[in-house]
């Protein structure tokens, strides 16, 4: 994977997903220092957070896109 030189970006994974969070954290770690890349976690969700917790998924995506973070 090359260096990310673009604008803000986000990786989003379910908290209980057994594979993707580790992979995504590694990818975020490879990004250029100071880049606006985030790792977002959907609490209580597995591999399909958009299906398992659609409201929380939408909150996180909306918060990222608008610059407002929901807790």
QUIGI-V457565 format. One record per backbone hydrogen bond with DSSP energy under -0.5 kcal/mol. NH is the residue of the N-H (numbers start at 0). CO is the residue of the C=O. E is the energy in kcal/mol with one decimal. If there is no record, write none. Layout:
NH|CO|E ; NH|CO|E
This chain:
4|2|-0.6 ; 8|35|-2.1 ; 10|37|-2.6 ; 12|39|-2.2 ; 14|41|-2.6 ; 15|44|-3.8 ; 16|13|-1.5 ; 22|18|-1.6 ; 23|19|-3.4 ; 24|20|-2.5 ; 25|21|-1.8 ; 26|22|-1.9 ; 27|23|-2.7 ; 28|24|-2.2 ; 29|25|-1.0 ; 30|26|-0.6 ; 30|27|-1.1 ; 34|31|-2.1 ; 36|34|-0.7 ; 37|8|-2.2 ; 39|10|-3.5 ; 39|37|-0.5 ; 41|12|-2.5 ; 42|40|-0.8 ; 44|41|-1.6 ; 50|47|-1.6 ; 51|47|-2.9 ; 52|48|-2.2 ; 53|50|-0.5 ; 56|52|-2.6 ; 57|53|-2.5 ; 58|54|-2.2 ; 59|55|-2.4 ; 60|56|-2.5 ; 61|57|-2.9 ; 62|58|-2.7 ; 63|59|-2.2 ; 64|60|-2.7 ; 65|61|-2.3 ; 66|62|-1.0 ; 67|62|-0.8 ; 68|66|-0.6
